[in-house]
């Protein structure tokens, strides 16, 4: 099992949970399982073509998965996945 | 960091006394303090991040500090922008900042630029400085600052905040990654998670801005391990500091081997927000309360009603169902006695609404209620309107006793 760290902008789609534990042998599997548990995350993580959005970075432990094997990066028990979206600043509400 | 070329300026006896606690540390010493005096730091924004940045850099003895801002202090700034006081509300942030900074350190050479940072002025501005500290609050300016730093060879001391979380790094050093290596593209405006859940814990820009000030000073001194190549994540709620590895992307469009961006571009267009807002987002002011978060997100064109029309209907006892699509914590601040269903919950709580009644949906400013009305129309509702300007307009025009937030 892998722990996925959910950043605060996306916690509204995970029932306010800051971490979600998912099964999966690869990063891709784990993210699929994550979206399976929390379907509202789909459009925030993936574009219409099913590709991870460019402003959402995924780290395995402290390494950017783009510099590993991307979605095929293997996971071992105890690994942590972090989703790190870009943030610009704290503003008011509309 | 471009090396500060000797001869470094001398320190007066008054300066030596002032910087005593620096001078007795070998990591700073006389040479380090003279480097600080020689240094020119440009701070983009005199808001949440810019406040601690400017205050500490000034106190520490940075010789020349540039401040870029065109905003005016308002009450909602005071919860975090510690350069400004209650008495400054209505003043230009630069005037307020200048007064505080000169009071802290009269040796400071302060250069203020009352302008928004644009593709037309950024390169010329940056050339006169050694380090740029990015205290902005919007994506177009983030990319503009980054690209201008890469193109002028100035390190970009980066900090960013959202609610309880912050990020900090140092971009665009000689061999280090830039902001585009980390995030090649900004989020599309519709997905910027800010509408119903913006806000920022007041101390957070303090935490992150002080990290930026620390990195700036280390760059000037040439001491320690800079955050270049690392992204520091600050979680104030969990009080956890984590760090991720950043790599220079060889295919980066601006700092890669074969760059495709060799001059500054139109950053609002790049961020997809051109033309969606009457007043273009403030590429430049860090703190502008003038560009509310959701302003950049596309607003559907839906039937609307003004606060005056709604008041008339209510006074005439017409059967109007008021639907409040804000969050419960906002409802507690002020409300119109409406039925509360937060926008995100609307799809699964549709059964609470009577399609035969006239429904007026409202939020704080009108952004979320427009989305709610679009959704209701798509769901088969016929008689629904979005309250233009939301409770903010109601407080302005109808009920002056209602608190604004």
Interface residues (C-beta under 8 A of the other chain):
Chain A: X7 X8 X9 X10 X12 X18 X43 X44 X53 X54 X55 X57 X59 X62 X63 X64 X67 X82 X84 X85 X86 X87 X88 X89 X90 X91 X92 X93 X94
Chain B: X48 X49 X76 X136 X137 X138 X139 X142 X160 X161 X162 X163 X164 X165 X167 X182 X183 X184 X185 X186 X187 X191 X192 X193 X194 X195 X196 X197 X198 X199 X200 X204 X205 X231 X233 X238 X242 X243 X244 X245 X246 X247 X286 X289 X291 X292 X293 X294 X295 X297 X330 X344 X363 X364 X365 X366 X367 X368 X390
